[in-house]
Amino acid sequence: PASLASPRSKGWFQTMDSRALSEEFNSVLEGLALNNLPGQFGLSLEAQERNLATFGLNKMTPPVKPSAVWLLMKQVFGGVFNSLLWFCVTVEVALASFMGADESDLVTPAILATVITMAGALQWWTEQQAESMMCSLQQMQSEESVAVCRKGAVDGIPSEQLLPGDVVLLEAGQRVPADIRVLSTTDTALVDNSALTGEAIAEPRKSDPIPFERGQPAVSLVEANNVLFSGTSVVEGRLAGVVFATGDGTLLGKIAQGVQLARPRSSLEVQIEHFVHMIAITATCTGLLSLVANLLSPQKLSIEKVLLNSSTAFFCFVPEGLMPTVTFSLMISSRQMAKRKVL
């Protein structure tokens, strides 16, 4: 069938043998086996230059990040909590400045404004620290050395320099640096795909091409047992294969790009947002009830005293330190996970 003649155009790398892969990536792959490496397998110097110009480095495009100043302003003045607190500050400043209240009452809004600013700055700082830590972890992963067959020798190069067509050797304990079509393995080769699929059980890997059924691969690329995906890890055995996708072209890169375009909210974000809305509703209702109660009080209070009591009741229900506390706790958790090599 016509579909059998052009598996490359459809991305059916799991069905391609070493000859078809050699033609696809201008790489010497025919006869490749663990017992005859390095040989003359892999990319030539010209093919390396050509593939580098075509595919670029093996790294994913980072998301566009707003400036640090903008993030700081957003932490200080944005959000439901901060909006409520700044509203309290505005009301108390107005009472002290324009409605004849005691000027000493400016102390309260000044302290409140300081607390809001410091809480926002603390949250901004902890988020910057957490982001910096994650960037450091990613940098460490990109600098990991990978055994590659080039120029008739096996050399260790940074994973960021991998190119489609490179012949890679992986052993137990190593992280898979790119999407790789397995061409040779030991009798037992197991791979941990939990980073992508969530499956805790290691899966075996073989080198045989996937056959066709009715013009289609019998198994999809994601489910194929002759493919290694970037971000997974080798648990047992040794494997040799050819890189067929790097950077944004990997399965992990495509997932990352999809998450950036439409990032789903985590359950923690949903729960915090629900809590914030409940606090906002409670604080608003309390402030309004306090306003009504002060206006209907048998003691004739001045309008300044009424507004001051209402804003105080409103402010008491807003936990201004909640968001920095959550962010700081998450940062501590991520550090502990990084120390235990979970991240």
N, C-alpha and C positions, 0 to 999 in steps of 0.2 A: 504493500500500500504506500501511497504518497507520504503518509505520516511517518512511516518507518524510515524513509529516506532523509528526513530532516528533523531529527529529534533536537538538534542544537537550537534551531529557531524557536522551539517551544520550551526550552529550558529543561529538557528531559535528560539531565546529566546522569541520572541513575541508570539509564538504559544504554549509555555509550560505553564502548570498549576502549582500550588504550589507544588504538589506531585513530578512532574518531576524536578522542580527546586531544591527541597529538596535533591533528589537523586544526582543531578549534583554537588551540592556544599557542601554536607554533613551538611546541615543546616536545622533546624526545621522551616518549613514554613506553613505546612498545618493548615488551620483554622485561618490564620493571618488576623486581622482586626484592624482598628484604635481603636475600643472600647474595645479590650481585650489585649492591649499592656501594659507592656512589656511581661507578661507571661513567657514562657520558650522558646521563639522564638530566632532564630539566631544561631550563631556558638558556639559549645562547645570549651573548652580550647584546646583540642586535635586537633579539626578541624581548629582552629585559627593557631596553630603552623604548621599544615600541609599546609594550604593554603598560609601562609606567606612564607614558604620554596618553594612552587610551583610558586606563582605569584609575590612575592616581594612586596615592598612598592608601594603605590599609587602615583607615580610620573613619569613624562615623562623623558626619557633619554635626557640630554642636548646635544646640538651640540658640536662637537669638536672645541675648540677655540684656535687660534694661540696665541703665547706669546705676551705680551704687547710691548716688545722691537721690535719684528718683525712688529707689527702693526705700531709702531712709525716710523720705517725705511721706511715702505711702504707709509706712509702719507707724509714723507719728500721727498723721492726720486722717488716715483711711480706716475703714472697718466700722462695724456697728458700735462696738464698745467705745472706740475713740470718738466717734461722732457724738455719742451720748455724753461722754465726759467733757468734750469741748463745748457742748451746749450748756452744761452746768457752769463751766468757766465763764462763758459769755454772759449768762444770766447774772452771775454774782458780780462780775465786773460792771455790768450795766446798773445793778442795784447800788453799788458803791460809788459809781461815778456820776450817774445822771438822775438818780431818784432820791438823793438826800440821805442815803444810808451812811453809817460811820465809815470813814476812810480806812479804819483798821480792818474792816471786812475785806480789803484787798489782799490781806495775808492768805486767806483761805483759797481764793482762786489762783494766787501765785504758787502756793504749795501744790495745788491740784495740777496746774499746768506743768510744773516741774516733774511731778510723778508721771504724768502721761508721756512727757518727752523722754524721761529716763527709761520708762517701760518700753516705749517704741524703739529707742536706741539699743536697749538690751536685746530685744527680739531681733532687730536688724543685725546686730553683731553676732548673735548665736547662729542665725541663718547663714551669714557670710562664712563663719567658721565651719559649719557643717558642709556648705558647698565647696569650700576650699579643701576639706578633708576628702570629699568624694572625688574631686578633681585629682588629688594626689594619688588616690587609689587607682583611678583610670590611667594616670600617667605611669604608675608602676606596672600595670598590666601591659601597656603599650611598649614598655621597654624590656619585657621578657624576651629572652633569647630563644629562637626556634631553629632547629637543625634543618637546613635546606641544601639540596644538591645543586651546586652551580660550579661550572668550570671544572668538572671532573672531580670535585671534592665536596665533602659535607662540611658546611660552614654554619656557625651560629650567627644569626642576624636578628635585629629587633623585629618583632612581629609587625610593626608598622610598615616595614619595607617589603612585606610579602606581596607578590604579584600573582594574578591568575596565570596558571601554567607552571608555577613553582612546584617542585617535588619536595614534600615535607615529610619528615620522620617524627613520629610522636611516640612517647612511652608513657607507662602508667604514672599518674600524678600530674601530668601536664595539662594545661588548659588549651583547648582548641582555638587557634588564633584567627581562623577564617573558615569559610565553607569549603569542605574538602571531599573529593570523590576518592574513596578508598580503592587502592589498586593492589595492595598486598598486606597481609596480616599474619600474625602468629595464629596457632590453632585456636587459642582463646583470646579474644579481644572484646573488652566490655567498655561501654561508654555511659557516663552519667548525663542524661538529658534533662535533669530536673530543673535546670535554669530556664528551659524553654517550655517543657511540657508539664512540669510538676510531678512527673513520675519518679518515685523514690527508688525503684528497682533499676539497676544498671541493665543496659540492652546490649546484646552481642552485635558485632560488626563483621561483615564478610566483604569480599572483593568482587564477587561475580556480578555482572550486569543484570539488571531487572528485565525480565522478558516482557513482551507485548501480549496483550489480549484484546482482540477486536480493534486493533489500530491504536490502542491506548496502553500506557504503562500499566502493568499489573498492580503496581504499588506507586503511590504518589511520592514526590521528592521528599516531603516532610516525613513520611513513614518508611522510607527506604532504609534498608539495613546496610547499605554500602556508602553511606554519606555521613560525614561529621559536620556539625554546625558550630559556628562561632559562638563562644560563651559556654559551651559544654566542656566536659573534661574526660580524659581517658582514665579508667579505673584499673584496668588490667590488660596486659599484653603490649605488643608493639605494632604500629601501623605505619604504612607508607602510602601516600596518596598525592593527588594533584589538586592544587587550589583552583576552584572554579568561580568563586565570588569573594570579594573583599569589601570592607567599608560599608557604605550604604547599600551595596548590592547583596549583602548577606541577609539571611532570614532575620537575624537579630537586628540588623540595620533597618530593614523594612518595618519591623515591629516598632522600633524606636521612632521612625518617621511618622508612623500612624498614631503613636501616642502623643507626639508633639502637635499633630494637627487636631486631634480630639482627645485630650487627656481625660480619662474618667476619674471622677472623684473617689478617693478612698473612703472606706467606712469611717475612719477617724475624722476626716473632714466633714462628712455628713453629720456625724454625731456632735461635733463641736459647733457646726452651724446651727443645728437644732437647738443646742443649749444656749447659744448666743441669742437666738430669736426668742426663746422662752424668757431669758433674763431681760431682754429689751422690752418685751410685753409687760413683764412683771414690774419693772422699774417705771415704765410709762404709766401704768395703771395706778401704782402707788403714788407717784407724783401728782396725778390728777385727783385722786382721792384725798391726798393731803391738802391740795389746793381748795377743794370743795369744803373739806372739814374746817380749814382755817377761815374761809369766808363765812361759813355758817356758825362759827364759834360764838358763844354769848359774849366772850371778851372781844371787844372791838379792836382788832389788830390793824396796824397800818398795812398798806399795800406792799411796802418794802418787806415787812416782817412776814407777811403771807407768802410772798414769792421766795424769800430766803428759806422758810421752813419747807416749802414744797420742793425746792431744788435740792435741799439737804436730804430729804426723804428719797428723792429720785436718785441721788448720787450714791446713797448707801447700798443700793442693790447692784451696783456695777463693779465686778471684780477686775480692776484695772491690771492686775498682775497675772491674769489667767494665761493670755497668749504667750508672754515671755516664758512663763513656767512650763507650758507645753512644749515650746520650741527647745528650751534648754534640756528638758527631759529626753526628748527625741535625739538631741545631739549626743547626750551621754550614752543612750542606748546604741546609737550607730557606732560610737567609738568602741564600746564593748564588743559589738558584733564584728568590727574590723579586727580587733585584737584576736578574736577567736576564728578569724578567717571565714566568717559567714558572708561578709561583703567582699 
